[in-house]
Amino acid sequence: MRFGVVIFPGSNCEQDVIHAANTLGYEAEFVWHGSTDLSGFDAIVLPGGFSYGDYIRCGAVARFSPVMAEVIRFAGRGGPVLGICNGFQILAEAHLLPGALLRNRGLKFICREATLKVEPSICQWLDEPAGTLLRIPINHNEGNYICDEETLARLNGNGQVVLRYCEPDGTRADGGSAPNGALDDIAGICNERGNVFGLMPHPERVVDPAVGGTDGAAIFTAIARRLAEVV
């Protein structure tokens, strides 16, 4: 299993993803944003950070990096692509995932642990039972997911909502449990094929029991198992 971790100018979580993959026993290698060759990689990760300084909109400039044309082709062939935080924003800008990420409710940067509920979904990156609760940190300023009513209905109907913010006991507050104000408490979604997954929380930061827990490990191990089954 070999992950390719794309680095854009302003990325700052690429080392965390490499460490997470290595900790779980997988190979991982950096991919420069100017690269147009993703051969040899089993899965691609767009890490968190502030690509191109978040100018214009988060991910709006990175979306036009040379590597993204190949990421789009890779995803089109069914290759697994994961976007974490800024990576999720880039996937939305590249139209690999529907909707958009806006400024957090309250217009403040949020850095804290969040409780997430696993939803029944078609996502290839996660195979935890629906209803499983995960504690994964968030660290963003633009994580307020939004889409139109038709898109939301399609996401729910197709099983494309992968993770939702919730209360520590798994319930959802009447006014919403998303600390950033995300529509329908959405923390992560996938595309219609289930191979492209974007989420605002940082699973790469919780794969080692010595430094915060292992709730994020399932996202990396699930895709490895699925690819091994295909081979």
Order of alpha helices (4+ residues) and beta strands (2+ residues): beta-alpha-beta-beta-alpha-beta-alpha-beta-beta-beta-beta-alpha-beta-beta-beta-alpha
